[in-house]
């Protein structure tokens, strides 16, 4: 690509980056971020209208907060990559608002499982026992699952104390606290055997080696006929989106799994009824442990 073509592409990408900042700034103003010069505010709102013809006015406070957290994370990740391309891969989100927003977004997993279980009696049966929620974060999936299935008991594992601190408060403030247990524990050291009807693994946040060890632990933790459900990140179909997703996950210490590769991992551990349920932003790969 010649210099002029590179310059055109960079100008386009610069406008896209500024557009993301425009949306973030507008969301911050909605939350009372402070005074802004009237002319700047007018131009900012004009830019929002150009970027999002429908505007932001229809968003409630919770939706606006979740979107602001998403924009903030994207901008922070971009700045961190620019400033520190040499840093070791690690997931290190500490901001409480961002952690809570991620937890809120994760609740979609439970809604997806409920929809799938409506057509899969064996999966529906697994939702009445004990559920192991690996990488529970602030407890979003655990709380949503406890609310959805009144007979379900949930054990949530995580090693990130900033998220677990929020999870403890979220669970304590909920009516489901008697059915949710939180543990600060690495899944690779998990030793419960044949005690769960359903186990959940968010694989993109783990390296390949850690994910494979986790799959071994979760397989052993399942009762016969129990289900293992793995969440995979579904990247955009275009090559640029896929490359950026792989880079993002690599910098956080994770791995961009292919669905076929994860299906093979489950089959190699004796799972049956292995299937991929595609979706955005999460694709689910799941299988049932044999009856023996």
URKADA-V703265 format. One record per run of one state. SS is the DSSP state (A for helix, B for strand, O for the rest). FROM is the first residue (numbers start at 1). LEN is the number of residues. If there is no record, write none. Layout:
# URKADA-V703265
ss={SS/SS}
from={FROM/FROM}
len={LEN/LEN}
This chain:
# URKADA-V703265
ss={O/A/O/A/O/A/O/A/O/A/O/A/O/B/O/A/O/B/O/A/O/A/B/O/A/O/B/A/O/A/B/O/A/O/A/O/B/O/B/O}
from={1/3/31/38/52/61/84/96/107/108/118/121/127/130/135/140/149/153/159/161/173/177/180/185/187/190/196/203/206/208/222/234/239/252/259/269/272/278/282/289}
len={2/28/7/14/9/23/12/11/1/10/3/6/3/5/5/9/4/6/2/12/4/3/5/2/3/6/7/3/2/14/12/5/13/7/10/3/6/4/7/4}
